[in-house]
Amino acid sequence: MDRLSSFVTECQHEFQRINWPTAAETARMTVVVIALSLGIAAFLGAADFGLLYGLNNYIL
């Protein structure tokens, strides 16, 4: 039981040392992640459409 309480105490100390992002940083990074996800999805969708179009109209 002593090891468990020591572990919990050490975890609490480590959590206090974490440099948590501010709300503004979190919001900005969330927008970046969403924008990149949409950009990659659009690129992959366009590539898929183009490849299917090419296969259906020129090869088959």
C-alpha positions as CSV (number, residue, x, y, z in Angstrom):
1,M,0.0,0.0,0.0
2,D,2.9,2.3,0.6
3,R,4.1,1.9,-3.0
4,L,0.6,2.9,-4.2
5,S,0.5,6.1,-2.2
6,S,4.0,6.9,-3.3
7,F,3.1,6.4,-6.9
8,V,0.0,8.7,-6.6
9,T,2.0,11.4,-4.9
10,E,4.7,11.3,-7.6
11,C,2.0,11.5,-10.3
12,Q,0.5,14.5,-8.6
13,H,3.9,16.2,-8.6
14,E,4.5,15.4,-12.3
15,F,1.1,16.8,-13.3
16,Q,2.0,20.0,-11.6
17,R,5.2,20.3,-13.7
18,I,3.4,19.9,-17.0
19,N,3.3,23.1,-19.1
20,W,-0.4,23.0,-20.1
21,P,-1.4,25.0,-23.2
22,T,-3.5,28.1,-22.8
23,A,-7.1,28.2,-24.1
24,A,-6.0,30.4,-27.0
25,E,-3.2,27.9,-28.0
26,T,-5.6,25.0,-27.7
27,A,-8.2,26.8,-29.9
28,R,-5.5,27.7,-32.5
29,M,-4.1,24.2,-32.7
30,T,-7.6,22.8,-33.0
31,V,-8.3,25.0,-36.0
32,V,-5.0,23.9,-37.5
33,V,-5.8,20.2,-37.1
34,I,-9.3,20.7,-38.6
35,A,-8.0,22.7,-41.5
36,L,-5.3,20.1,-42.3
37,S,-7.7,17.3,-42.0
38,L,-10.1,19.0,-44.4
39,G,-7.3,19.8,-46.8
40,I,-6.0,16.2,-46.8
41,A,-9.5,14.8,-47.2
42,A,-10.1,17.1,-50.2
43,F,-6.9,16.1,-51.8
44,L,-7.5,12.4,-51.3
45,G,-11.1,12.8,-52.5
46,A,-9.9,14.6,-55.7
47,A,-7.2,12.0,-56.3
48,D,-9.7,9.2,-55.9
49,F,-12.2,10.9,-58.2
50,G,-9.5,11.5,-60.8
51,L,-8.2,8.0,-60.7
52,L,-11.6,6.5,-61.0
53,Y,-12.5,8.8,-63.8
54,G,-9.3,7.9,-65.6
55,L,-9.8,4.2,-65.1
56,N,-13.4,4.2,-66.2
57,N,-13.0,6.4,-69.3
58,Y,-9.5,5.6,-70.6
59,I,-8.6,2.1,-69.6
60,L,-11.8,0.2,-69.4
